[in-house]
Structures are given as structure tokens and as C-alpha cells.
Amino acid sequence: MQYLIMKYLITAGVVVLVSEFAKRSDKLGGLVAALPMVTVLTLIWLYVENQPSSKIANHAYYTFWYVLPTLPMFLLFPYLLPKIGFVYTLISCVLFTLLIFWLFAKVIKPFGVDLL
């Protein structure tokens, strides 16, 4: 149980750290948020929990493919925010990302990458 609590605290600490950087500097916050910290932490936790190398490698592999269709959202968000407000922008971006992800998965499936 202590291990699980420590795991949550460290992981939550990273999110808090990113938000604190973002408060002080848009550029620094963006840079730190762009680092794949969640993925790196996940890979570390999988390793520490003695998961097989194949599981850890698959996680990194699929993370790459799942990140690509999320990138357009980061351009759409600042465009929509001043026009429709935070809540509608967030909802729109989530729906847009789901659509882009679905289309992306369909496009790359013939190349042997099965995301769905």
C-alpha cells in the first residue's frame, strides 16, 4: 500500500510541477509539458513492477502512434479558446481528437499498425 501511495504522489507531483511552471512562463510550461514525462514515469513504473520487456516496449511503441493524432488539438485549442470559451473549446478539442484518432487509425491500419 505504501508503494502505491508513493507512486501516486510522485506521479501527481509531476503534474503539479508542470502546472507551476506554466503559471510562471508559457514557454517553459509548454516545454516541460511537451516532455514525455507521463510516459517516462509509466515506463519506470512498469520496469519497477517487473513487467516483461515486451510489455514495456509495446507501451512505448503504441504511445508513439497514439500521440501523433493528438497533435492537431494543440493548434485548434488556442484558435477556439477566445471564440467559444474554455469548456466548449475543451469539449470540441476532445471530440476533434477522437475523430482524428479514428481516421488516423483507419489510414495506418493497412501498414500493419492496429490501434483499434
C-alpha positions as CSV (number, residue, x, y, z in Angstrom):
1,M,0.0,0.0,0.0
2,Q,2.9,2.4,0.8
3,Y,4.3,1.7,-2.6
4,L,1.1,2.6,-4.3
5,I,0.7,5.9,-2.3
6,M,4.3,6.8,-3.2
7,K,3.6,6.0,-6.8
8,Y,0.6,8.3,-6.8
9,L,2.4,11.1,-5.0
10,I,5.4,11.1,-7.4
11,T,3.1,11.0,-10.5
12,A,0.8,13.7,-9.1
13,G,3.9,15.8,-8.2
14,V,4.9,15.8,-11.9
15,V,1.5,17.2,-13.0
16,V,1.7,19.9,-10.2
17,L,5.2,20.7,-11.3
18,V,4.1,21.3,-14.9
19,S,1.2,23.5,-13.9
20,E,3.5,25.5,-11.6
21,F,6.0,26.1,-14.5
22,A,3.1,27.0,-16.8
23,K,1.9,29.7,-14.3
24,R,5.3,31.3,-14.4
25,S,6.1,31.0,-18.1
26,D,4.0,30.0,-21.0
27,K,7.1,28.8,-22.9
28,L,8.7,26.9,-20.0
29,G,5.3,25.4,-19.1
30,G,4.8,24.3,-22.7
31,L,8.3,22.8,-22.9
32,V,8.0,20.9,-19.7
33,A,4.5,19.7,-20.7
34,A,5.8,18.5,-24.1
35,L,8.4,16.3,-22.5
36,P,7.0,12.8,-22.3
37,M,7.1,12.7,-18.5
38,V,4.0,10.7,-18.0
39,T,5.3,8.1,-20.5
40,V,8.7,8.0,-18.9
41,L,7.1,7.6,-15.4
42,T,4.9,4.8,-16.8
43,L,7.9,3.0,-18.3
44,I,9.7,3.3,-15.0
45,W,6.7,2.0,-13.0
46,L,6.3,-0.9,-15.4
47,Y,10.0,-1.7,-15.0
48,V,10.0,-1.4,-11.2
49,E,6.9,-3.7,-11.1
50,N,8.9,-6.3,-13.1
51,Q,6.7,-6.2,-16.2
52,P,8.2,-8.1,-19.2
53,S,10.4,-6.1,-21.6
54,S,7.8,-6.8,-24.4
55,K,5.1,-5.1,-22.4
56,I,7.3,-2.1,-21.7
57,A,8.4,-1.9,-25.4
58,N,4.8,-2.2,-26.6
59,H,3.8,0.7,-24.3
60,A,6.4,2.9,-25.8
61,Y,5.5,1.8,-29.4
62,Y,1.8,2.4,-29.0
63,T,2.4,5.7,-27.2
64,F,4.2,7.0,-30.3
65,W,1.2,6.1,-32.5
66,Y,-1.4,7.5,-30.1
67,V,0.5,10.8,-29.7
68,L,0.5,11.7,-33.4
69,P,-3.2,12.2,-33.9
70,T,-3.4,14.3,-30.7
71,L,-1.0,17.0,-32.0
72,P,-3.6,19.0,-34.1
73,M,-5.6,19.6,-31.0
74,F,-2.8,21.8,-29.7
75,L,-3.3,24.1,-32.7
76,L,-7.1,24.0,-32.5
77,F,-7.3,24.8,-28.8
78,P,-5.7,28.3,-28.9
79,Y,-7.7,29.1,-32.0
80,L,-11.1,28.2,-30.5
81,L,-10.5,29.4,-26.9
82,P,-11.1,33.1,-27.5
83,K,-14.1,32.4,-29.8
84,I,-16.1,29.9,-27.7
85,G,-14.7,29.8,-24.2
86,F,-12.8,27.2,-22.2
87,V,-15.5,24.5,-21.7
88,Y,-16.7,24.4,-25.3
89,T,-13.1,24.6,-26.6
90,L,-12.2,21.6,-24.4
91,I,-15.2,19.6,-25.5
92,S,-14.6,20.5,-29.1
93,C,-10.9,19.5,-28.9
94,V,-11.7,16.2,-27.3
95,L,-14.3,15.3,-30.0
96,F,-12.0,16.6,-32.7
97,T,-9.1,14.5,-31.4
98,L,-11.3,11.4,-31.2
99,L,-12.3,11.9,-34.8
100,I,-8.7,12.5,-36.0
101,F,-7.6,9.4,-34.0
102,W,-10.3,7.2,-35.6
103,L,-9.3,8.5,-39.1
104,F,-5.6,8.1,-38.4
105,A,-6.2,4.5,-37.1
106,K,-8.0,3.7,-40.3
107,V,-5.3,5.2,-42.5
108,I,-2.4,3.4,-40.9
109,K,-4.1,0.0,-40.4
110,P,-3.1,-1.2,-44.0
111,F,0.5,-0.5,-43.0
112,G,0.3,-3.1,-40.1
113,V,-0.3,-0.7,-37.2
114,D,-3.5,-1.8,-35.5
115,L,-4.6,0.9,-33.0
116,L,-8.3,-0.1,-32.6
